[in-house]
């Protein structure tokens, strides 16, 4: 298996890293987080101009026909910069759902805007008290008057405060269906919040929301396999984001060990600390190999079981590596590693959040075991 990026993938990664280094440094990131929207329209427009919002969409829908492997390098770069714009939620979740489940008319109406970055969407699927369950129970939609009536609650919908529309999973009849809902539609109530790593999210209540027939995305009662496929795709991309964050943690910690002095010498000369740095590097590289494998399986595997097994294995490895790297990087920085002024503390929060999103290590261990 080839563990190196292609020339085109590497060029995109280099261009994105250069842009983020110049226009998305730590101070600018903190200003974006403090802003009312919690995201930068300028940064988003640049992402769209670079093609990030269109890479994984089919060419027939205005995209470039790429996949998770093609997005990995970009997601790593975003992880290094701790980007808070909801790229994963638009590209890895919403756009994937529309391209996989939508009718020809729905794809023509929604995907060009998503590809161009002029339309933003968020996927609402988690429900209060149901942890990592993906099949909706409390959120229901019933047919009425040629349309649908939507009721229920969704939790921690990342990107919802800045989204134009929501894709909502709901129980209908004997299965699961997806609906496209305007964020400002009557009966939709958002309780916006900021996640521990600086992203914007919302808990959402749907109270008697009236939807037209065309709000149904794809076929009624048949959305659950599409949701599972999409969440695996997004999990692979999230793991790539984690690899970038871990790379930053390793690089900045190594630089600190080279410059911080005690007893008249750099603490990086102490053999015990060198061993800890080597361990951090090794677990990051092991996790990166697992993520490349998972991304390849997401793109190529025809057997859903094979795909799920690869994604769960990667998430388990990334969760363990993220915990080790984030904790060690803070400890090796000493007390400074816990301060707001140090980017490594924000990296710790990013990695902690990633370990729990789309299922923690225990959840994926259970899923992996059930697939064997």
N, C-alpha and C positions, 0 to 999 in steps of 0.2 A: 504494500500500500504506500502511495506517495504522501509523505507528511510535509511536503514543501508547497508553498503557494505558487500558482502560475504567475507568469510575468504580468498579466493584466491585473490579477488580484493583488499582487505586491505593489503595483503602481498606484492602484486605488488606495491601498492602505497607507502608502507613503504620502500621497497627496492629502489624505484626511488627517494624518498625524501632523503634517506641516501646518494645515489650517488650524487645527485645535491648539497646537503649541503657540500660534500667534494670536488667535482670536478667542481662545477658551481657556486661558490660564486660570489658576486657582482663584484669584481675586475676582475675575469676571464671572466665574462660575458662582461664587458666593453672592454676587450682585443679582444674577439671574434667579437664584433660589429665593432671595428676599423680595423679588418683584411680585406684583399682584398676580400675574399669570403663572409664575414659576417656570416659565420656558421662554426662549428667545425666538421671535418670529424670524429674525435675521439669520440665526443659526439654522433654523428649519428650512428656510429658503435655500441656503447654501447646501444643505444636505440633499435637497431635491435637485439642485443644479448639478451636483456631483453624481446623481443617479442612484443614491442610496435608497430612495423610496420606490424605485422602479426595478431594482436588480432582480428580485425574486418573483416578479409578475410575468405571466406569459406574454410573448411578443404580440400575440393577437389582441391583448388587452392594454397595450401601451407600455409594456415592460421590456426587460432584456432577456427573459427566459432563464434566469439563473436559479440557484437554490441556496440551501443552507451553507454549503461549502463556499460558494461565491460571496456570501455575506460574512463569513467568519472573520476575515481579516479586518473588515470595517468594524465589526462588533468588538474585536479586541482593542482597536484604536479608541473606540468610544469608552470601553472599560478603563483604559489607562487614564483618560481625561475625566472619568466619572461623570459622563454626560447625563444630564437629567431630562433632556427632551425625550418624549415617548416614542422613539424610533422603533423599538421592539414591538410596542403595542399596536402601532400602525402597520408596520411591515410584516412582523412575525405572526400577529394575531388577526387583526381586522382584514387586511388585504388578502391574507391566506384564506380566511373563511369565505370571503366574497368570491375569490377565484375558484375555490373548491366546491362551494355549495350553490352559488348564485346562478340564476338563469342567464341566458344570453342577453336579455334586456337589462337585467340587474347589473351584470358585469359591465355592460356598455355605459350604464348610468353612473356607476360608482368608481370603477377602477381607474379610468383616466385621471380623475381628480386625485385619487390616492397616489398614483404614480407621479403626478406633477407636484405633489405636496400642497395642493390647494384645498384638499379635503382631508379632514382628520376624523378618525373614528376610534372607538375604544370597545373592547369586548367585555361584557358584564356576564360573568358566569358563576362566581363564588357566592355562596349564600351564608347568612349568619348561622353559626353553630354547626356547620357541616364540613369545616376544615378543608380538606383537599378533594372532596367529592365533586365530580365534574357534571354529573347528571342532575338537572334541576328537580327540586321537590316542592319548595315553597313558592316558587314563581310559576304562575300558570297563565295560559292564554286560552280563551274559549271563543269559538266562532259565534258571531252575532251580527245580523243585518248585513251580510255580505263582507264583513270585515272581522276584526278580532278585538277582544277586550283583554288587556294585560294587567295583571296584579302580582305583587310580590316585592321582594327586597334583594338587593345584591350588595356585596361587601367588597371594599378595597379595589375599586375599579381604577387602575392606574391609567392616567391620561384622560379620564372623563371630564375634568373641569375645562380642558381646552378643546374637547372634541366637538365636532359639528353634529355627529350622530353616534348612536350606540348600537352595537349588535348584542341583543339580549337573548339568552337561552331560556326557554320556558317549557314546562310540561304541557303537552297537548294530547288528549286522548290516551293512546298507549305508548307514546314515545316522546322524543325531544324535538323541539323546533327552534329555529332562529328567526329573530325579527329585527328589522332595522327601525330604530326609534329616534326621532329628533330629540336632542338633549333638552330643548326648551319646550317640548310638547306639554299640553295640559295634563296634569296628573303625574308628571315626573318631578321628583324632588331630590336634589343633590345636597348632600352634606359633605362639603369639600374638606380635605385635610392634607397634611404634608407627611410623607413617610419618613422613617428615621434616616434614610439616606438622601433626603432632599427632593424626592419626586412628588408630584401632585397626584392625588387620588381622591376618590369620593365613595361614600356609601350612598346607595340610590334606592329610593322607594318608588314603586309604580302603583298608582291608585286609580283603577278604572280607566287606564289609558286606552283611548280608542284609536285603532290602527286600521288603515285600509287593507284590502286583500293583498295588494302588491308589497306590503311591508314584510310578508313572509318570505324569508330568504331560502330559496330552493323548495324542497318538498317537505310537507308536514310530517312529523313523527320520525324523520329519517336523519336527523342532524347529529346524533351522538357519535357515529364513526368519524364524521368530519371534524367534530370538536376534538376527539382524541388525537387524530392526525395533526391538527393544527397546534395543539398543546405540546406534542412531541417536537414539532418543528420549532416552536418558540423556545422550548426548553434547551434545545441544542444551541440556539443563538444566545440564550441567557448564559449558558455555560461558557461560550466564547467571550462574552462580556466579562465574566469572572476571571478568565485567563488573563485578559488585559489588566484588570485591577490587581491581580496577584503579581503580574510582571512589574507594575508600578511600585507595589509594596516592596518587592525584592530589590529593585533598582535604587529606590530612595533609601532603603535601609542600608544597603551596601555603601552608598555614598556617605551616609551618616557615620558608619563605622570607620571609614577612611579619614574623616575629618575630626571626629570627637576624640579628645585626648584625655587620658588619665595617667597619672604617674609619669607624665612627660612623653607618652607615646600614644599613637592612635589605637583606640580600643579594637580596631580591626586586626591588629597584630596578635590578639589573644587567641590561642588555638581553640578554646572552647566556643568562642563566638564564631570563629570560622566554620566549625563543624555545624553549628546551627544554621548559618547562612547556606551551606551546601545542602543541608536537608530541605530547606525552603525551596531552593532552586530545583532539586530533584523532584519533589512532589508536584511542583508547578508543571514541569515538563511531562511528568507522567499523566497529569490531568489533561494537559493539552493534547496528548496523543489520543486519549479516550474521547475527547470532544471532537477531534477530526474524524474519528471512526464513527461516532454517533451522527455527525452531520452527513457523512457519506451514506449511512444507512437510511437516514431520513429522506435523502434525495433518491436513493436507488432501490431500497428494499421493497419487494412486492408483497412480502409477508408481514402483516401488522405485528405479529408476535416478535419477529426478528427486529423490527424497528423499535418496539417498546423495550425489548431487552437491552439493546444498545444504548438507548437514551437513558434508561434507569441506571445502567452501569456507569455512564458518564456523570450523571447527576450525583450519584453516591461518591464517586472519586473526587469530583469538584467540591462537594460539600466538605469532605474530610480535608482536602488540601486548602480550601478557603479558610477553614477554622484554624489550621496550623499556621498558615502564612500570616493571616491577619493578627492572630494573637502574638506570634513571635515578632512581627514587625513593630508592634506597639511596645512590647517588652524591651526589645533591643534599643528603642529610642528612649527608654526610661520614662520618667514622668512627663516629658514633653510630648510623648506619643499620644497622650490623652487630651491634649488641648485643642481648642477650636482652630487655633492658628496653624496647626500642622495638618497638611493634606492627608497624612497617613491615618489620622483618626477618622477622617471622612471615608477613607478607603476601607477601614475596619467596618464601618456601618454599611457600606455598599456590599461588602462580601457577606456580612451577617444577614442582610436582607435577601441576597441571592440564594443563600443556603436554604431558605424557607419558601421562596416563591416556587410555584408549580410542584410543590412537594419536597419535604426535607429528606434527609438520608434514610430515616426509619421508614417513611412512606415508600420510597423507591426500593428499599431492601425487600419490603413485603411484596411490592409489585414484581420485582425481579424473581423472587422465589416462587410466586404464583405462576410464572411463565415457563418454568422449567419442569 
